[in-house]
Amino acid sequence: MTLEFLTGPIRRTVHRGDDDLLSAGLGLAGLAGVSAQFADPSRPAPEELRRRAIQTDWKGIADLGPWGGYARVYGDVPNVPGREFSAFARLPQARQPHRVLCQVPDGFDARARCLVVGPSSGSRGVYGAAALAGAWGLAHGCAVAYTDKGTGSGYFDCADGTGVALEGIRIEAGAAPLEFEPVTAPPDAGIAVKHAHSGDHPEADWGRHVLQALEFGLAMLDEAFPGQAPFTPYNTRIIAVGISNGGGAVLQAAGLDRDGWLDGVVALEPNVYVAGRGRALYDYATEAALWMPAALTAPQFTSAPFARAGGVPAPAWLARSVNLHTYGLLSPGDDTAAPAEAALEHLRASGWRDAVLATAASCVAFDMWRAVAVTYASTYLRAGVGSMPGGFLYRPVAVPGVPAQAVRAAWWADGSGIPPHPGIGLFGGLGASADPTLPGVLAVRGLWEGADAASRALHASIDQISAALPRRDLPIWIVHGEEDGLLPAAFTSDPYVEWLREQGRTPRYWCVPHAQHFDAFLQLPGFGDRYVPLLPYGYLVLDCMYAHVVQGAPLPDWPTPPSRPRGARALERTDLGLPS
C-alpha cells in the first residue's frame, strides 16, 4: 500500500520490557502517580517524552483513583510488548501536517486480523485515545492506529521560532520537519496552537483523518508481518472507536465510508452535529460561557460540585447576574431581584436540564467554555497567530518552582491541545471589573449571533462539520452520559440517533444514568460519589462489537444499564448495572 500522504520518514521504535506499548512501562500505579520524571528536565529524551505523554493522556481520560475501580472492577493495564510506527501525514489541500501512529503488539492475533482505529479525544495529541482504543485493542491482540486528527500539542513558540519534531523534542524551525509551524509567526505573537492557528479546518476533516489513519495502520501491518501481507479492509476487521471529539470523528468517518472499510463504529459521548438537528458545540459553549455563571448562583445548585467556594458563589458569577441586566440580555420583564432564576430559565428554554447544569458547574469553574470558544472561533475564522478574535492570545506563564526551559520542553507531553494549562495562559478579552471575562465572552458569543462577515464565515465553517449519513449495514453503537455537562446528549447523540433511525439505520444507543463527561474528574471531591465512569460501558460495547465483526456473533440489543452512584465508598461492578 502506497502512503503518498506521508510528509516525511516513518519513525520505528521497539517497546518491550520496561517500556511497553500501553503504559510505557508505568503500569497502573505509575500512570496514576506523579508525572513521569526526566533525567534532564531541560532536555528530555524522546522516550521520556513519550512516557509522559502517554501518562498525561491516560490521566486526562480515565479514573485511576483508588476508589474508581480501574483494573479491579473494569479495564486493565497489562504490559504489552511490541513495535510502534509514527509519522507526519497530510490531507489533500491541508496547510499543516498531523500525526499518525500505529502500535503493533507482539501478541497480534493473526487469525483474527483486527485493526482498531482511535482518533484522539478533545484536541489532545496522538496518544489521546490510549485509555480507550489502546487499552482495549492491544489487550485483545489487535493493532491500534491513532491520529491526532489535525490538533495536538505541538505548540510553536513565536518568540524563539521553536516547535515540536516527530520525536516530541523542541527544535528550531528549519532543523527538521515540525508538527506545526504557522505560516506567519511574529515574534511578539505568543504561542501558536495548532487547533486554533493552523489555517486548516480540522473538525470538518475528522472523518478523513480517521480513514487515513486506517490506511496507515494497514500499511504498518504489512511491514510488521510481510509474510501475511497484504492487510486490506477486506481481509482485516476494522473497528473505529473514539471518545468526545474522537467519538465525533469516528461518526464523521462512518458517514464517509462508502467503500465499506469500517466493520464497526463505537462512539462515546461524541461531539457530533447534524445540520438542522441538535446544536453545534460553538453555539452552546458560548451560550454557557455567557449565561451559566449567573444561572449556577441559583439555590438549587448549592450542592453541585464546584458551584460554591466556601459555601458561596464566586464573586464573578454574582457579578455576571447583574451584568446580564446591565447589558440588556435579560428582558425588561425579568425580575431584577432574581437574575439567577431568569438566567436559569433562559438555559432551560434552550434545552439545558438542571442535572446537566449541575455537572457543568465544573466546566464554568475551570473556565472550559471560554477556552473552547476561543480556540474554535479562531479555527472557524482561520485566524492566524496574533489575530485571534476578541484580542485573545496564548503566552507562556511561569510554573512555580520549575525553570522556564523545563516547562517549555514538556509542553508536547503535558499539553491538552487547548490552553490554558500549566505553562501556557490564555490572555486578552478581559475587563477591569468584578466580572473580568465578560468582554471576551461577549465577543465570541457575538460571532454566533451576529450578521457581519466574520459571523457569516463562522457559520459557514460550522456548516461544514455536519455528519453525513452512514451506510445502512454499518454497525454503530453510541454511549453517552445522561448528565454530560460538556457535550449534553440532548444536543449531540440524541438528535443524531433519532436522525439515523428516521433514515432506516439501526444504531445501538445507551444514554447512561449518572454518567457525565470526564471520568478523570471522578477523583475530585464531590464527583466520584455522584457519578459512574463511562469507560466500562465503552469496553463492554467494544467486546460486543468485536464478537460481532470478528466472530460473527449477533450484536446484542440490550437496554441501557441501570447504573447507580457509588456514594462514599469504592466502586463495585453492581453499581454499573452492566449486562452479563
Protein Blocks (a to p, Z undefined) as FASTA:
>chain_A
ZZfkbgbdcdddddehjlcfklnonommlmmmccdddfblmlccfklmmmmmmmmmmmmm
mccbfklopoklggcdddddddddddddddehiabdcdddddddfklcfklopaddddde
hjbdfklmmmmmmmmmmmnopacdddeehpajddcdfknopacdfkopacdehjaccfbd
cfbdcfklopadfklmnopafklmmmmmmmmmmmmmmmmmmmmmmmlpccdfklcccddd
dehjlmmmmmmmmmmmmnomafbdcdehiacddehiajdfklmmmmmmmmmmmmmmpmkl
mmgghkagghiacfklmmmmmmmmmnopacfklcfklmmlmmmmmmmmnopafklmmmmm
mmmmnommmmmmmmmmmmmnopaehiaghhiacdddddehiafklmmmmmmmmpgoiacd
ehiaceejiacdfblmlmmmmmmmmmmmmmbfklmmmmmmmmmmpccdddfklccddddd
fklcklgfklmmmmmmmmmmmnopacdddddehiafblmlmmpghklmmpccfklmmmmm
mmmmmmmmmnopacddbdcdddddebjadddfklnopaZZ
